[in-house]
Amino acid sequence: MAMRRGLWVGLAVVVLLLLAAYVAAGWFFSGIAIAPQTQTLENMQARTGNPADYGLPEPEEIAINTGEITLSGWYFDNPADANCGVMFMHGFTGSRYEALYWAPLFWSRGCDVLAYDHRGHGDSTPALLSYGYHEKTEALAARDWFAQHAGLDPSRIGVGGVSFGAATALQLAPLIPEAPFVLADSSYSSISAIIDHRATELLGPALGGVLTPGALWIAGLRAGFDPADVSPETAIAEAQMPILLIHSRTDDFTPYTHSEAIFANSDQSRTVLHVNDWGSSHAADIGTDFAAYQELFEAFLAQYVPDFGLPTP
């Protein structure tokens, strides 16, 4: 009898130890996802360059109070004054400097440009990330600030983003039905899909598949969101504006199939998907061939939003 009791006690200890190890591993991997080491503005500047390198003037340094979070960023006032603006959002661990790659697309049309650091990035308020759950409401506050500051009707402000920023833009889309367009470059289809992909890449399919659900659950508890509600693939079904999806076929960080899944759930009468065979890494098509990228963007506007800004020479 005592031996049997000892076996049960031993089994319980083993189960508790395994559970503790699972929770510890989940906590560790959730931290990689929601509390990553982000790049400083100084490092981004050294890698990307300055606004002047992209034909932009010195920006106005701005701070947008969204409640608990203050977003720091740049506002570029276009002297062409074409009654349009574009808010562009950067990717995971990046900053407003990433927007400089895309800004010439909009600047050449006479549009004002807003670029800011997401929560937990750059000079914005330190905070845990939620992959668009909280970021979309902060983006909405930034869009409203932009409209008031620039004197623009919200229907004249387009929204764009890359990677993490693209996913945020797509989740913002149902909240801004009057927006003229959304440009989403290299978005993930959902937080579960991208975390599962990264975990599988790092740990293999067996261990990654076991750890992902726990890590997601812990991430949601820590950052105050429901992972099931973080899905650009789901959000795009509620969007009402034209949407341009762009992805590199050779993207090994977020596979192009994520954008294909998003496109499949969209209203395809006003959604365009380009999976480009330009040999680019993640989110790098804009740098690989800017002229070809601009041609895709201009063709999209010509078809769906022909009156947006000035025609590009």
ABEGO torsion letter per residue (X at the ends): XAAAAAAAAAAAAAAAAAAAAAAAAAAAAAAAAABBBBBBAAAAAAAAEBAAAAGBBBBBBBBBBAEABBBBBBBBBBAAGAGBBBBBBBBBGBBAAAAAAAAAAAAAAGBBBBBBBBBGBEABBBBBBAGGAAAAAAAAAAAAAAAAAAGBBAAABBBBBBEAAAAAAAAAAAABAABABBBBBGBBABAAAAAAAAAAAAAEAAAAAAAAAAAAAAAAAAAGBBAAABBAAAAAAABABBBBBBBBAABAABBAAAAAAAAAABBAAABBBBBBBAGBBBGAAAAABAAAAAAAAAAAAAAABAABEBBBX
